Every structure is written in structure tokens, then in C-alpha cells.
């Protein structure tokens, strides 16, 4: 073999040996890394859970409405005149017939005394006319004239008393007054606003429901109501009446419910959320709505699976279950298929999970699960 060929062969062999050595070192590094990764465990994700349970969901009809007084008016005057007396304070509770405002009646009182004197004179004239007629010393026409004059005088006095009564403004019914709108000395034109008067116990809630609900609506059904002013409070009343016709424009039926309101917590004009309770209830598996993972290809939940190793150590993993959902009420949703009563379902931390992820349960904070939540009063 020529010297040049020997040198080339030796160089090639050296290169091969170097490459093989590098490859061997690299393979050992890869195997070592794989061994270390195999020894490493994925840290478990911390989640919150809840146990799925059966709940009775009462059938109901939901609506929104407003409160109205059983009786409510803005007290006003019928005859113009100056205000002489104001005998009430804003927000006062009054009884039917209590004096509210007295207009100036000094001239009317004086005129009434004149009419009463004329009536008394006409009465005496009538008595004498009757005596004379009994003796046939006057004509029947004289007696008829005396009777007519007496009736006219009595009518004039009664009319003046009616004017005085109209200037004496009293509470037409028992209730609570609003803000006073008049002052002593003020001249009130006819129909002027004096004060609002509302009878608040009981109080009405008026709301509308679709015409297709007419078949299940009945007077006397229980109606549960919430208002923003009292978070967490539920007021219970009864259906009082249904409107006698369906609205032509909306095709809704107006419903009136009655609530006891002795403490006057409920005020006319309040917005109300109402539920008419119907007979019958469904037994459904319910979960907090936060437990549901909504996906375009199907809604799912993560159910906790527990197992023990040979050494007795417990391990927890999350298994994805696709579910079929029913109605939603507040923070809760009913599950028709995919979850059984007693299943432990993840309610928080799902974004860190995939099917089979190891988990650790921490239930120090629970997801909201109120079927009738009330927003904070802001």
C-alpha cells in the first residue's frame, strides 16, 4: 500500500473513532436525562371539590314586577284657598279621618252663621204658617211658600257646610304619609298636591307572565319574592287575582300577588323578582355552575378518583366526564347525565387539569352554590 493511502486510511479511522466517542457520550447523556425524568413526578394540582347530591327543584314560574300600594293617593284640595293649619309631619302614620290641612274658612264660617239664621227664621215662619193653615186663616199657597223658603234656607246652610268640609282636608284612609308639600299661609289652587298617602299593609306585587302559563296559574298559589333593598330576604305571599284579559300587544297576563307588610319594609315602586310556586318537584343532581367546563364539543366535569398503593398511600386523579345539563337556577345547574349522586366533582382549578391529572383537594374556599343568589346592594 502506498504511504498516501495509509495516511488517508489512518485519518479516516481516527475520525470514525472520534465521532463514535462523541455519539457514545451523547447517548449516555440522553439515557441519564431520561432516567432522571422517569424518576420525576408531575406535581399534583390543587383543586376544590363538592359532592354531587340530589336536590328537589320545585316547579315555578319566574317573572319581574313592581310593588304597588293597596290604596295610594296624592292628597289634594278641591277648592282653592289659603292654608291655615298643617297638622301632620312628613312620614307620619295616620288613621282614616285624621285632619291633615285646614284651609282658611273664616269667611265661610261667618256666611254659614247667616244661612243658619235664615234657616231658623224660615223654620219659625213655616211653623206659624202651619198653625194658621190649621185654623184656615191663610191659604195653601202661603203654606207652600213657607215650606219652600225653609227648604231653600236649609239647603243654603248645607251647601256652606259642604264648602267648609271640602276646605277641611282629612286622611281618606289609614296609611303612611310621604313628604309634606304645603306650608302655612300658602295659597293652594284647586287640585294642589298636599302629601302622598299610601296604605302599605298589605302590599301588592304586580307582574306579567306569558299567556301559555294561564293553564297552571291559580289564585291562592304561593309567590316568593326578593327585592334588591334586602339582600338574602325572601318574602312569601299569595296570588290575589289574575287580569281578566290577555294584553293584546305582549300576549301576557297580568298577575297580582299580596304580601303582609306590617313593618312597612316594602314600599310602592320597588322592583321585585318573583317566583310563582307550582305543584310538583323534580329530583335532580345539582352542581355549582363553576364545576362545568364548557367546550364547543361538549360540556364536561372532572370527577375525583381515589386509589391506594400497596403501601396504603392514597392518590387522587381527575377524570373527565362529559355531561348533559338541565335547567340553571342562580349559581346551581342540574345535571341530567354524566354525574351520579355521591361523585366528588372539581369546582375550581379545572384550567390546570387534563384527563388523569394528579390532584390535591383543598376545600377551604368553596364555589358559590345558591339557587337564588342576591347581588350585593351597591
C-alpha positions, 0 to 999 in steps of 0.5 A: 500500500502506498504511504498516501493511502495509509495516511488517508486510511489512518485519518479516516479511522481516527475520525470514525473513532472520534465521532463514535466517542462523541455519539457514545457520550451523547447517548449516555447523556440522553439515557441519564436525562431520561432516567432522571425524568422517569424518576420525576413526578408531575406535581399534583394540582390543587383543586376544590371539590363538592359532592354531587347530591340530589336536590328537589327543584320545585316547579315555578314560574319566574317573572319581574314586577313592581310593588304597588300600594293597596290604596295610594293617593296624592292628597289634594284640595278641591277648592282653592284657598289659603292654608291655615293649619298643617297638622301632620309631619312628613312620614307620619302614620295616620288613621282614616279621618285624621285632619291633615290641612285646614284651609282658611274658612273664616269667611265661610264660617261667618256666611254659614252663621247667616244661612243658619239664621235664615234657616231658623227664621224660615223654620219659625215662619213655616211653623206659624204658617202651619198653625194658621193653615190649621185654623184656615186663616191663610191659604195653601199657597202661603203654606207652600211658600213657607215650606219652600223658603225653609227648604231653600234656607236649609239647603243654603246652610248645607251647601256652606257646610259642604264648602267648609268640609271640602276646605277641611282636608282629612286622611281618606284612609289609614296609611303612611304619609310621604313628604309634606308639600304645603306650608302655612299661609300658602295659597293652594289652587284647586287640585294642589298636591298636599302629601302622598298617602299610601296604605302599605299593609298589605302590599301588592306585587304586580307582574306579567307572565306569558299567556301559555302559563294561564293553564297552571296559574291559580289564585291562592298559589304561593309567590316568593319574592326578593327585592334588591333593598334586602339582600338574602330576604325572601318574602312569601305571599299569595296570588290575589287575582289574575287580569281578566284579559290577555294584553293584546300587544305582549300576549301576557297576563297580568298577575297580582300577588299580596304580601303582609307588610306590617313593618312597612319594609316594602314600599310602592315602586320597588322592583321585585323578582318573583317566583310563582310556586307550582305543584310538583318537584323534580329530583335532580343532581345539582352542581355549582355552575363553576364545576362545568367546563364548557367546550364547543364539543361538549360540556364536561366535569372532572370527577375525583378518583381515589386509589391506594398503593400497596403501601396504603398511600392514597392518590387522587386523579381527575377524570373527565366526564362529559355531561348533559345539563338541565335547567340553571337556577342562580349559581346551581345547574342540574345535571341530567347525565354524566354525574351520579349522586355521591361523585366528588366533582372539581369546582375550581382549578379545572384550567390546570387539569387534563384527563388523569391529572394528579390532584390535591383537594383543598376545600377551604374556599368553596364555589358559590352554590345558591339557587337564588343568589342576591347581588350585593346592594351597591 
